[in-house]
């Protein structure tokens, strides 16, 4: 029998399952919505919505470059446990999402969910729901960054930390061994030191103003509590010094080079030659900024016997 779009929509709203899963369930159940709900629950698909509130702070950061098209992506996808993050089912999903981003012009995660997953006829949102159900854990496509041009990537996976960095360079010859070696060193710098901007010219004025105000108040407070208060001109120099340090911390080119702290990253790049220019970069660290749930063991045991 023909299944109406309205019936599919209604079943989706009732179960939060994917459109294709709802359509198949209705077809199998002869259009009976109640039977379709039961079928989806039996398959585990209707439980996916209940998992959406659980914290997903594990997962993968993954990078991929399409050399032919000169486009690349770094993506973070989270899941609840490290065990699930290592399963083939989850890893395949992460790779599928990366391929989908590379093949489509999507601005954000919500837009991504509404395009067809690479090589399939199903929407990314529907595939996501299906993976939540089959893996049995909440999964979140958290963020991605797509770039185009001459790109280089690096993944650090160690000590429970996964960091993916992607770098766009311009140079006289980006394919030379010297430039490739330089790109690797810059990626290591980005991964280890977590800069926020390429140079001071890229830092928004609001960021500088906010930090300067913080340092002014700190210096003022320190001076008031000091046994030997300093004059205003000295306080201003202290703030200037702290702002220089702040720039070193957040700007890639101003950071001390990890392989030789006696020179900045900018000086290292200049020493390589070849007119190398850092255009942009991205750095994603798995679970960065996500508040993991830390249950008290005693409370957990007590809750189980109630």
Backbone bond lengths (Angstrom), bond angles and torsions (degrees), N, CA, C in turn:
res aa  C-N    CA-C-N  psi(-1)  N-CA   C-N-CA  omega(-1)  CA-C   N-CA-C  phi
1 X - - - 1.462 - - 1.527 110.14 -
2 X 1.323 115.72 156.00 1.467 120.85 -179.84 1.522 109.45 -77.47
3 X 1.303 115.97 134.43 1.470 121.55 179.15 1.519 108.30 -103.16
4 X 1.333 116.39 125.13 1.459 119.62 -177.73 1.521 111.39 -78.25
5 X 1.309 114.82 152.94 1.456 120.56 177.65 1.527 110.83 -63.10
6 X 1.340 116.66 -31.68 1.457 121.14 179.72 1.521 111.19 -65.59
7 X 1.356 115.64 -40.38 1.468 119.48 178.73 1.533 110.87 -65.24
8 X 1.314 115.49 -40.84 1.463 120.01 178.64 1.522 109.84 -63.06
9 X 1.326 116.14 -42.70 1.463 121.34 179.86 1.527 110.68 -63.04
10 X 1.343 116.23 -42.33 1.460 120.57 -179.85 1.527 111.26 -63.52
11 X 1.333 116.21 -43.98 1.464 120.33 179.88 1.534 110.49 -65.12
12 X 1.307 116.63 -38.01 1.475 120.58 177.90 1.519 110.54 -62.28
13 X 1.325 116.83 -42.11 1.464 120.98 -179.91 1.525 111.57 -66.68
14 X 1.336 116.56 -33.52 1.458 121.35 -178.57 1.527 112.57 -76.89
15 X 1.312 116.80 -29.62 1.475 120.33 -172.78 1.518 114.49 -116.89
16 X 1.345 116.81 -17.54 1.468 122.19 -174.53 1.535 112.22 62.69
17 X 1.326 115.97 25.09 1.463 120.66 176.78 1.532 109.43 -88.73
18 X 1.326 116.02 167.58 1.452 120.97 179.41 1.514 112.68 -68.16
19 X 1.328 115.69 154.95 1.467 121.00 -178.09 1.526 111.77 -58.75
20 X 1.319 116.59 -44.15 1.463 119.90 -178.92 1.520 111.67 -66.44
21 X 1.356 116.70 -38.47 1.471 120.04 177.08 1.528 110.55 -63.69
22 X 1.333 116.45 -40.84 1.472 120.72 179.49 1.526 110.85 -65.79
23 X 1.315 115.89 -42.15 1.461 120.03 -179.84 1.529 110.65 -62.88
24 X 1.332 116.91 -44.68 1.467 120.55 179.93 1.521 111.38 -64.51
25 X 1.338 116.14 -40.37 1.471 119.77 -179.67 1.529 111.04 -64.10
26 X 1.333 116.18 -41.28 1.464 119.81 178.81 1.528 111.29 -66.14
27 X 1.310 116.69 -38.60 1.466 120.55 177.90 1.527 110.74 -64.42
28 X 1.329 116.37 -42.30 1.465 120.95 179.64 1.520 112.58 -67.12
29 X 1.343 114.81 -28.67 1.471 119.67 -175.97 1.530 112.46 -104.73
30 X 1.301 117.40 16.57 1.459 121.00 175.75 1.507 114.64 63.06
31 X 1.337 116.63 28.32 1.456 120.12 177.97 1.519 114.52 87.02
32 X 1.344 117.79 -1.38 1.464 122.07 -179.66 1.527 109.08 -77.33
33 X 1.339 116.84 111.21 1.461 120.81 -175.20 1.522 111.99 -65.81
34 X 1.343 117.05 -42.28 1.471 119.30 179.91 1.521 111.38 -61.85
35 X 1.338 115.70 -42.36 1.467 120.00 179.02 1.524 110.15 -66.64
36 X 1.319 116.19 -35.60 1.465 120.42 179.33 1.529 110.86 -66.91
37 X 1.337 116.23 -39.49 1.470 120.17 176.93 1.523 109.82 -61.23
38 X 1.346 116.31 -44.65 1.463 120.69 178.86 1.522 110.84 -61.63
39 X 1.331 115.85 -41.85 1.461 120.53 -179.49 1.526 111.06 -62.90
40 X 1.337 115.88 -43.43 1.464 120.11 179.52 1.529 111.39 -65.65
41 X 1.353 115.67 -37.57 1.459 118.95 178.57 1.519 110.52 -66.93
42 X 1.321 116.34 -39.86 1.464 120.41 179.39 1.529 111.42 -64.17
43 X 1.313 115.88 -32.07 1.463 120.41 178.95 1.532 112.30 -82.87
44 X 1.326 115.43 -7.46 1.456 119.45 179.33 1.512 113.98 87.49
45 X 1.325 118.06 -3.62 1.464 120.53 -175.36 1.520 112.57 -72.93
46 X 1.330 117.50 -35.27 1.459 120.86 -176.74 1.519 112.07 -73.13
47 X 1.321 117.76 -9.29 1.460 121.00 178.49 1.522 112.27 -85.49
48 X 1.301 116.63 -9.61 1.458 119.90 -174.14 1.527 112.17 -59.07
49 X 1.328 116.92 -38.71 1.457 120.27 -177.35 1.517 112.08 -62.65
50 X 1.341 117.22 -33.77 1.456 121.15 -178.44 1.527 111.74 -68.46
51 X 1.313 117.43 -19.98 1.459 121.04 -178.60 1.521 112.01 -87.15
52 X 1.331 116.74 -9.83 1.464 119.54 -171.77 1.520 113.31 -67.27
53 X 1.345 118.18 -19.02 1.450 120.07 -179.76 1.519 113.94 -88.87
54 X 1.303 117.55 -8.46 1.449 120.85 -177.36 1.522 110.60 -78.41
55 X 1.328 116.34 145.14 1.458 121.46 -175.09 1.520 110.90 -74.57
56 X 1.323 115.53 125.99 1.466 121.77 177.94 1.522 107.90 -113.70
57 X 1.336 115.85 101.64 1.460 119.93 -178.20 1.518 112.72 -119.17
58 X 1.332 116.48 -6.40 1.456 120.40 173.70 1.525 107.74 -90.16
59 X 1.315 117.85 -168.56 1.460 119.39 177.22 1.513 112.77 127.37
60 X 1.335 114.62 -150.30 1.454 120.48 -175.92 1.521 111.29 -137.91
61 X 1.319 115.35 147.74 1.458 122.57 162.99 1.524 105.12 -110.30
62 X 1.326 116.35 128.82 1.466 121.16 -170.66 1.524 109.35 -133.68
63 X 1.318 116.68 140.30 1.461 120.75 177.12 1.523 110.08 -124.18
64 X 1.319 115.51 148.52 1.462 119.84 176.36 1.518 109.51 -153.19
65 X 1.334 115.69 140.67 1.468 121.61 177.99 1.522 109.21 -122.79
66 X 1.324 116.44 132.90 1.456 122.14 169.85 1.527 106.09 -94.20
67 X 1.311 115.57 99.11 1.468 120.70 -174.80 1.522 112.30 -61.09
68 X 1.344 116.70 -36.94 1.465 120.46 -177.48 1.537 111.41 -65.38
69 X 1.330 116.12 -41.36 1.463 120.60 -177.82 1.526 112.51 -92.98
70 X 1.333 116.44 -7.03 1.461 121.96 -178.42 1.531 111.51 55.99
71 X 1.329 115.19 47.74 1.465 120.96 173.52 1.519 108.18 -129.61
72 X 1.314 115.79 150.67 1.445 119.79 179.60 1.511 111.03 -146.69
73 X 1.334 115.89 164.59 1.460 120.40 -179.65 1.518 109.46 -144.92
74 X 1.323 114.78 145.36 1.455 121.39 166.91 1.525 105.11 -122.45
75 X 1.335 116.37 130.22 1.461 121.19 -174.04 1.520 109.84 -135.07
76 X 1.323 115.87 143.96 1.465 121.02 173.64 1.516 108.38 -117.20
77 X 1.341 115.74 125.90 1.459 121.99 175.79 1.514 107.65 -126.60
78 X 1.328 116.05 127.95 1.457 121.25 -173.83 1.522 112.91 -107.31
79 X 1.315 114.68 151.63 1.453 123.17 175.84 1.532 106.33 -142.44
80 X 1.326 117.46 169.45 1.464 119.64 -171.30 1.525 114.85 -74.16
81 X 1.325 117.75 -37.95 1.465 119.86 -174.37 1.524 111.88 -124.68
82 X 1.326 114.34 152.82 1.459 120.68 177.19 1.531 110.16 -64.60
83 X 1.330 115.91 -32.69 1.474 120.37 178.88 1.524 110.43 -59.87
84 X 1.339 116.53 -48.27 1.468 120.42 -179.30 1.524 111.27 -65.60
85 X 1.335 116.38 -33.34 1.462 120.36 -178.75 1.523 112.49 -65.21
86 X 1.334 116.64 -20.42 1.461 120.84 -177.84 1.533 112.98 -96.92
87 X 1.325 116.93 -0.31 1.457 119.72 -179.13 1.524 111.00 -77.43
88 X 1.330 116.37 150.18 1.467 121.18 178.91 1.520 110.92 -59.72
89 X 1.337 116.52 -37.24 1.469 121.20 -177.50 1.527 110.93 -61.19
90 X 1.327 116.44 -41.73 1.463 120.27 -179.65 1.523 110.77 -73.73
91 X 1.324 117.07 -45.19 1.468 121.09 -178.93 1.530 110.58 -60.42
92 X 1.339 116.65 -41.01 1.470 120.86 177.70 1.524 110.52 -61.65
93 X 1.341 116.66 -37.80 1.462 120.94 179.31 1.527 110.67 -65.29
94 X 1.329 116.43 -43.50 1.469 120.82 179.02 1.530 110.25 -60.63
95 X 1.327 116.59 -44.62 1.468 120.76 179.28 1.532 110.71 -64.29
96 X 1.333 116.38 -38.74 1.465 120.82 178.17 1.524 111.00 -62.01
97 X 1.323 116.68 -42.38 1.462 120.57 -179.76 1.526 110.74 -65.52
98 X 1.327 116.55 -40.97 1.476 119.74 178.13 1.521 110.47 -61.36
99 X 1.325 117.10 -44.88 1.463 121.10 178.98 1.530 111.10 -63.13
100 X 1.326 116.52 -37.13 1.466 120.99 -179.92 1.531 110.92 -66.81
101 X 1.315 116.57 -41.70 1.473 120.50 178.22 1.523 110.48 -63.61
102 X 1.332 116.61 -42.79 1.462 120.47 -179.77 1.539 111.36 -63.38
103 X 1.322 116.60 -31.76 1.464 121.20 -175.29 1.527 113.33 -88.17
104 X 1.354 117.10 -9.96 1.463 120.26 -175.25 1.521 111.49 -131.02
105 X 1.317 115.73 154.83 1.454 121.89 176.13 1.522 107.72 -98.02
106 X 1.330 116.79 90.31 1.464 121.43 -177.65 1.524 109.42 -119.63
107 X 1.332 115.19 139.32 1.457 120.08 -173.37 1.514 113.37 -85.23
108 X 1.340 116.81 -32.43 1.463 119.41 -175.96 1.525 110.17 -154.68
109 X 1.329 115.69 -178.02 1.461 120.89 -175.59 1.523 111.66 -64.21
110 X 1.320 117.50 -40.39 1.472 120.06 -179.24 1.522 111.09 -63.23
111 X 1.327 116.68 -40.72 1.466 119.89 177.19 1.523 110.11 -65.77
112 X 1.323 115.90 -38.17 1.465 120.78 179.51 1.523 111.42 -60.21
113 X 1.323 117.02 -39.29 1.470 121.01 -177.73 1.529 112.37 -64.03
114 X 1.315 116.09 -18.67 1.469 119.79 -175.91 1.523 113.68 -103.42
115 X 1.335 117.37 13.07 1.464 120.65 173.32 1.521 108.86 -110.00
116 X 1.332 116.47 160.41 1.457 120.71 -179.95 1.527 110.22 -71.69
117 X 1.313 115.31 133.82 1.456 120.11 176.61 1.522 109.02 -62.33
118 X 1.321 116.53 142.07 1.460 122.77 -174.31 1.524 111.37 -52.10
119 X 1.348 115.68 125.07 1.457 121.39 176.46 1.518 114.96 77.72
120 X 1.358 117.29 9.96 1.465 120.60 -179.35 1.529 109.59 -131.50
121 X 1.322 114.90 175.63 1.462 121.29 174.91 1.517 111.18 -106.66
122 X 1.325 117.37 6.13 1.460 121.83 -178.03 1.524 111.18 -99.20
123 X 1.329 115.83 146.05 1.449 120.88 177.22 1.525 109.61 -71.32
124 X 1.324 115.46 149.33 1.462 120.29 179.01 1.525 110.98 -56.52
125 X 1.335 116.99 -39.96 1.465 120.53 179.62 1.509 112.46 -60.49
126 X 1.339 116.45 -37.33 1.462 120.47 179.00 1.527 111.48 -71.95
127 X 1.323 115.92 -39.26 1.461 119.79 177.23 1.530 109.44 -64.35
128 X 1.330 117.13 -39.64 1.455 121.73 177.93 1.524 110.80 -59.48
129 X 1.321 117.05 -46.47 1.461 120.96 179.04 1.521 111.41 -60.35
130 X 1.326 115.80 -41.80 1.467 120.15 179.89 1.523 111.13 -64.27
131 X 1.348 117.76 -39.45 1.463 120.35 -179.96 1.527 111.23 -70.12
132 X 1.322 117.09 -35.98 1.467 119.80 176.16 1.522 109.74 -58.81
133 X 1.340 115.25 -42.35 1.455 120.19 -178.71 1.524 112.48 -69.47
134 X 1.323 117.11 -46.07 1.469 120.06 -175.27 1.526 112.50 -75.42
135 X 1.335 117.59 -33.17 1.460 120.24 177.73 1.525 110.40 -81.01
136 X 1.326 115.71 -30.29 1.460 119.97 176.29 1.515 114.63 86.32
137 X 1.325 117.19 17.49 1.463 121.05 178.92 1.526 109.77 -139.36
138 X 1.335 114.75 156.43 1.458 119.08 174.58 1.527 109.71 -65.13
139 X 1.319 116.24 136.20 1.459 122.71 178.27 1.530 107.61 -127.64
140 X 1.317 116.03 134.46 1.458 120.71 179.24 1.527 110.14 -127.61
141 X 1.345 116.09 124.87 1.468 119.79 168.08 1.519 104.30 -80.02
142 X 1.321 116.41 102.00 1.462 119.60 -168.75 1.519 113.70 -81.71
143 X 1.335 116.53 -49.25 1.470 119.15 -174.32 1.528 109.79 -165.21
144 X 1.327 114.47 160.75 1.458 119.72 174.33 1.520 109.39 -154.66
145 X 1.319 114.76 157.81 1.463 121.35 175.65 1.524 107.42 -135.26
146 X 1.318 115.82 125.08 1.464 121.47 179.16 1.518 108.78 -110.92
147 X 1.312 116.85 135.13 1.461 121.82 178.84 1.524 109.84 -130.74
148 X 1.313 115.30 161.96 1.461 120.28 175.06 1.527 108.76 -134.23
149 X 1.316 116.05 147.59 1.461 121.13 -179.19 1.521 110.61 128.62
150 X 1.319 116.12 -154.03 1.465 121.28 178.06 1.526 107.87 -87.68
151 X 1.326 115.35 105.57 1.456 121.58 -169.12 1.523 112.89 -115.25
152 X 1.335 113.70 152.24 1.459 122.09 176.70 1.529 107.62 -138.85
153 X 1.320 117.30 145.83 1.458 120.01 -179.17 1.516 111.71 -134.09
154 X 1.325 114.66 160.81 1.469 121.19 177.89 1.521 108.30 -151.21
155 X 1.336 116.14 137.69 1.464 121.88 175.10 1.514 109.11 -119.69
156 X 1.331 115.67 125.91 1.466 121.21 172.66 1.516 107.08 -103.14
157 X 1.320 116.80 125.67 1.462 121.62 179.84 1.522 107.49 -135.01
158 X 1.319 115.91 97.85 1.450 119.09 -178.66 1.505 111.70 -169.45
159 X 1.327 115.91 147.74 1.460 121.08 179.01 1.512 113.46 62.78
160 X 1.335 116.98 27.46 1.459 120.90 -179.55 1.514 113.86 83.36
161 X 1.333 116.14 -4.54 1.464 120.39 -178.82 1.523 110.31 -103.79
162 X 1.322 115.96 136.20 1.464 121.43 174.17 1.523 107.59 -123.75
163 X 1.319 115.82 118.99 1.466 121.29 -179.51 1.523 108.40 -126.08
164 X 1.310 115.84 127.84 1.459 120.86 177.35 1.517 110.19 -114.34
165 X 1.326 116.55 128.16 1.466 120.76 179.27 1.522 110.20 -123.78
166 X 1.321 115.94 141.72 1.455 121.62 177.16 1.531 108.31 -131.67
167 X 1.332 114.94 139.59 1.463 121.16 -172.24 1.518 110.78 -132.89
168 X 1.338 115.73 136.82 1.462 121.24 174.46 1.530 108.27 -112.21
169 X 1.331 114.80 125.17 1.463 121.13 179.86 1.514 111.32 -120.52
170 X 1.336 114.59 156.27 1.463 122.17 166.27 1.526 106.49 -124.38
171 X 1.332 117.08 144.03 1.468 121.05 -179.29 1.520 108.75 -164.52
172 X 1.330 115.55 168.23 1.465 119.29 177.30 1.529 110.58 -60.76
173 X 1.331 116.11 -38.47 1.470 120.97 179.38 1.522 107.99 -146.25
174 X 1.344 115.58 93.99 1.470 119.58 -176.33 1.521 112.45 -70.02
175 X 1.324 117.22 -13.90 1.460 120.29 -179.12 1.530 113.18 -92.94
176 X 1.318 116.68 0.61 1.466 119.14 179.72 1.522 110.34 -72.17
177 X 1.317 116.02 154.23 1.467 121.28 179.77 1.525 110.89 -61.77
178 X 1.328 116.45 -36.61 1.465 120.50 -179.07 1.525 111.31 -63.75
179 X 1.332 116.67 -42.88 1.460 120.71 -179.81 1.522 110.53 -69.03
180 X 1.319 116.69 -40.29 1.473 119.99 178.52 1.523 111.22 -62.88
181 X 1.338 116.30 -40.80 1.464 120.23 178.08 1.527 110.52 -66.02
182 X 1.332 115.76 -39.44 1.460 120.53 178.18 1.528 110.43 -64.67
183 X 1.332 116.88 -42.52 1.464 121.47 179.17 1.525 110.56 -59.77
184 X 1.333 116.12 -41.33 1.471 120.17 178.90 1.517 110.91 -62.57
185 X 1.341 116.13 -42.70 1.464 120.30 178.96 1.529 111.43 -64.35
186 X 1.316 116.85 -40.16 1.474 120.31 179.63 1.525 110.13 -66.78
187 X 1.333 116.82 -39.80 1.462 120.24 177.89 1.525 111.19 -63.41
188 X 1.317 116.90 -39.80 1.463 120.43 176.00 1.523 110.28 -62.57
189 X 1.326 116.73 -39.40 1.462 122.05 177.78 1.528 110.35 -62.12
190 X 1.314 116.22 -48.43 1.463 121.35 -179.37 1.529 110.04 -60.60
191 X 1.320 116.11 -45.01 1.462 121.13 -177.85 1.523 111.20 -64.60
192 X 1.332 116.75 -42.76 1.462 120.73 -176.01 1.522 113.61 -78.43
193 X 1.342 116.84 -36.77 1.466 120.09 -169.64 1.523 115.34 -107.55
194 X 1.320 117.08 -6.94 1.473 122.66 174.09 1.526 115.13 49.36
195 X 1.335 118.63 54.81 1.472 119.54 174.77 1.526 110.02 -67.21
196 X 1.319 115.09 158.85 1.469 119.75 179.74 1.524 112.31 -104.64
197 X 1.337 116.42 -26.37 1.456 121.06 -177.08 1.528 109.83 -136.56
198 X 1.328 115.94 160.72 1.469 119.84 178.11 1.526 109.70 -71.50
199 X 1.337 116.82 -53.04 1.463 121.02 -177.74 1.520 110.16 -141.10
200 X 1.322 115.67 173.71 1.461 119.81 -179.93 1.521 112.04 -63.40
201 X 1.315 116.44 -27.13 1.467 120.22 178.61 1.524 111.92 -65.17
202 X 1.334 116.58 -21.37 1.464 120.76 -178.57 1.520 113.21 -89.97
203 X 1.324 117.55 -10.08 1.470 120.76 -177.29 1.522 109.52 -77.95
204 X 1.332 118.30 123.74 1.471 120.48 178.25 1.525 111.06 -59.73
205 X 1.318 115.49 144.36 1.465 120.73 -179.93 1.525 110.91 -58.03
206 X 1.318 116.65 -33.78 1.468 120.42 -178.50 1.527 111.53 -64.05
207 X 1.337 116.65 -34.81 1.465 120.97 178.91 1.523 109.86 -67.29
208 X 1.337 116.21 -44.47 1.465 121.40 179.26 1.525 110.62 -63.38
209 X 1.315 116.60 -46.20 1.465 121.35 -178.28 1.517 111.52 -62.46
210 X 1.327 115.86 -41.37 1.461 120.15 -179.37 1.531 111.01 -64.87
211 X 1.337 115.92 -45.67 1.464 119.88 179.78 1.522 111.21 -66.11
212 X 1.316 116.83 -39.44 1.468 120.14 -179.94 1.520 110.52 -63.63
213 X 1.319 117.25 -39.82 1.459 121.02 178.78 1.526 110.46 -65.28
214 X 1.326 115.92 -39.61 1.469 120.22 177.46 1.524 110.25 -61.13
215 X 1.321 116.17 -47.34 1.463 120.41 -178.44 1.534 111.73 -66.94
216 X 1.334 117.20 -36.48 1.460 120.47 177.56 1.524 111.04 -61.16
217 X 1.335 115.83 -44.63 1.462 120.38 -179.86 1.527 111.42 -67.18
218 X 1.345 116.12 -38.46 1.464 119.81 178.81 1.523 111.24 -64.72
219 X 1.336 115.71 -45.74 1.464 120.36 -179.81 1.526 110.43 -63.68
220 X 1.319 116.18 -39.91 1.462 120.50 178.86 1.526 110.99 -62.73
221 X 1.321 115.76 -43.57 1.466 120.61 -179.39 1.541 110.21 -66.17
222 X 1.340 115.58 -43.95 1.471 120.14 179.27 1.520 110.64 -61.63
223 X 1.319 115.25 -38.62 1.467 119.78 -178.73 1.520 111.15 -68.11
224 X 1.321 116.50 -39.08 1.469 120.99 -179.68 1.524 110.96 -65.67
225 X 1.332 116.19 -31.91 1.466 121.20 -177.92 1.518 112.46 -89.57
226 X 1.330 116.68 -7.14 1.461 121.02 -177.37 1.532 111.78 -77.62
227 X 1.335 114.70 145.20 1.467 119.31 177.16 1.522 110.98 -71.06
228 X 1.348 116.41 -24.53 1.454 121.95 178.60 1.528 109.56 -126.90
229 X 1.328 117.82 82.35 1.470 121.37 -179.31 1.526 111.92 -56.23
230 X 1.339 115.30 144.11 1.470 122.11 -178.30 1.522 110.06 -98.17
231 X 1.314 117.63 152.99 1.476 120.66 177.14 1.524 111.32 -69.72
232 X 1.326 117.48 163.35 1.461 123.82 -174.75 1.521 112.57 -58.99
233 X 1.326 117.89 -40.16 1.461 119.98 -177.93 1.532 111.79 -65.34
234 X 1.324 117.33 -31.40 1.464 121.27 176.87 1.528 110.13 -72.20
235 X 1.334 115.26 -39.80 1.469 119.69 178.39 1.527 110.55 -61.17
236 X 1.317 115.82 -39.98 1.468 119.69 179.61 1.520 111.49 -64.57
237 X 1.324 116.81 -37.22 1.470 120.47 177.78 1.535 111.18 -68.19
238 X 1.319 115.96 -35.73 1.472 119.84 177.16 1.531 109.81 -62.93
239 X 1.327 115.98 -44.00 1.472 120.46 178.76 1.523 110.32 -62.95
240 X 1.326 116.29 -41.99 1.473 120.07 178.60 1.532 110.89 -59.71
241 X 1.320 115.49 -42.09 1.462 120.16 178.98 1.518 111.87 -63.97
242 X 1.302 116.75 -41.31 1.463 120.49 179.41 1.523 111.48 -68.64
243 X 1.318 116.71 -33.68 1.462 120.00 178.24 1.523 111.00 -69.40
244 X 1.348 116.85 -34.67 1.465 119.86 175.22 1.529 110.26 -64.22
245 X 1.320 115.63 -40.77 1.466 120.35 178.34 1.531 110.46 -65.48
246 X 1.330 115.01 -38.87 1.465 120.44 177.97 1.525 110.37 -60.56
247 X 1.338 116.27 -43.65 1.467 120.85 178.72 1.521 111.09 -62.94
248 X 1.329 116.45 -39.42 1.465 120.63 178.27 1.530 111.26 -61.56
249 X 1.312 115.47 -35.86 1.464 120.09 -176.40 1.520 112.49 -74.72
250 X 1.330 117.56 -37.14 1.464 119.61 -172.79 1.526 114.44 -100.49
251 X 1.348 117.63 -15.78 1.462 120.44 -177.33 1.522 110.83 -106.96
252 X 1.310 116.49 121.87 1.459 122.57 -176.83 1.525 112.56 -51.68
253 X 1.318 117.66 -50.92 1.461 120.84 -173.60 1.527 113.18 -67.49
254 X 1.339 116.57 -22.55 1.464 120.42 -179.18 1.526 113.02 -92.41
255 X 1.322 117.46 -9.67 1.460 119.96 -178.01 1.534 111.14 -70.51
256 X 1.327 117.59 147.32 1.459 119.61 170.96 1.531 109.37 -61.88
257 X 1.299 117.96 132.54 1.457 122.25 -177.87 1.530 109.51 -66.17
258 X 1.337 116.78 128.50 1.462 120.24 -173.20 1.530 113.22 -60.60
259 X 1.328 117.31 -30.13 1.467 119.91 -179.16 1.533 113.22 -86.15
260 X 1.332 115.69 -14.44 1.460 120.96 178.04 1.525 108.11 -157.25
261 X 1.339 117.21 87.45 1.468 121.40 -176.65 1.519 114.23 -61.04
262 X 1.326 117.80 -9.00 1.461 119.85 178.80 1.525 112.55 -77.02
263 X 1.317 117.11 -10.22 1.469 120.57 176.32 1.517 109.99 -129.08
264 X 1.322 115.94 154.34 1.460 120.54 176.69 1.532 109.60 -80.51
265 X 1.306 115.46 167.42 1.461 120.20 176.21 1.528 109.85 -61.97
266 X 1.324 117.01 -38.33 1.469 120.83 179.15 1.526 111.11 -60.16
267 X 1.335 116.46 -43.41 1.466 120.14 179.86 1.529 111.18 -68.21
268 X 1.340 115.94 -36.12 1.469 118.81 177.29 1.531 110.11 -62.47
269 X 1.338 117.13 -47.24 1.465 121.30 -179.09 1.527 110.08 -60.36
270 X 1.333 116.32 -42.64 1.473 120.30 179.64 1.523 110.82 -62.80
271 X 1.341 116.97 -34.82 1.459 120.30 -178.42 1.528 112.62 -68.46
272 X 1.330 116.18 -23.72 1.471 120.61 179.39 1.522 110.70 -73.16
273 X 1.336 116.94 -33.33 1.459 121.32 -177.70 1.507 111.95 82.27
274 X 1.325 116.72 -172.25 1.463 121.02 177.34 1.513 114.82 78.79
275 X 1.352 117.24 13.24 1.472 120.89 178.43 1.533 112.56 53.59
276 X 1.311 116.21 46.78 1.471 120.98 179.11 1.526 109.62 -74.38
277 X 1.319 115.28 132.55 1.464 121.00 178.52 1.521 109.82 -131.86
278 X 1.328 115.69 128.57 1.464 120.70 173.94 1.520 107.86 -81.52
279 X 1.325 116.29 118.33 1.465 120.72 -178.91 1.523 111.07 -89.43
280 X 1.322 116.48 -50.67 1.460 121.13 177.99 1.523 109.85 -162.45
281 X 1.324 114.94 167.20 1.455 119.47 177.42 1.522 109.31 -152.85
282 X 1.320 115.31 165.09 1.462 121.63 174.00 1.515 107.68 -138.52
283 X 1.313 116.59 144.65 1.467 122.39 177.82 1.516 109.26 -138.95
284 X 1.326 117.71 116.56 1.454 122.79 177.58 1.527 108.90 -115.31
285 X 1.315 116.48 129.61 1.456 121.37 174.04 1.518 109.03 -112.59
286 X 1.310 116.14 129.55 1.465 121.75 -177.01 1.525 111.29 -54.07
287 X 1.340 115.44 126.90 1.459 120.73 175.39 1.516 115.26 72.81
288 X 1.329 117.20 6.61 1.465 121.56 -177.63 1.525 110.25 -59.18
289 X 1.333 116.19 122.08 1.461 120.72 177.50 1.509 115.15 82.69
290 X 1.337 117.76 -2.84 1.466 120.44 178.53 1.519 108.61 -89.66
291 X 1.308 116.31 127.57 1.461 120.80 179.56 1.520 109.66 -80.97
292 X 1.327 115.76 109.86 1.458 119.59 178.42 1.523 109.88 -75.15
293 X 1.318 114.73 146.26 1.454 120.42 177.63 1.515 109.01 -78.79
294 X 1.340 116.96 127.01 1.446 121.57 178.00 1.529 108.61 -118.13
295 X 1.315 116.19 97.89 1.452 121.08 -178.56 1.522 110.97 -78.53
296 X 1.326 116.17 140.58 1.450 120.87 172.23 1.517 108.37 -76.01
297 X 1.343 116.89 126.87 1.458 120.64 -173.57 1.526 111.32 -61.04
298 X 1.330 116.99 -43.25 1.467 120.49 -179.11 1.519 110.80 -62.93
299 X 1.341 116.32 -43.10 1.461 120.00 179.02 1.518 110.90 -63.72
300 X 1.345 116.09 -37.58 1.458 120.36 -179.63 1.517 110.79 -64.36
301 X 1.342 117.15 -42.99 1.466 121.10 179.00 1.522 109.87 -64.92
302 X 1.336 115.63 -42.45 1.460 119.99 179.99 1.520 111.61 -61.70
303 X 1.342 116.50 -38.57 1.466 120.15 -178.61 1.515 111.69 -67.94
304 X 1.350 116.16 -26.59 1.466 119.81 -177.81 1.525 112.46 -76.11
305 X 1.338 117.20 -22.15 1.466 119.27 -176.52 1.522 112.75 -102.26
306 X 1.319 115.30 3.50 1.481 118.73 178.72 1.526 110.47 -72.74
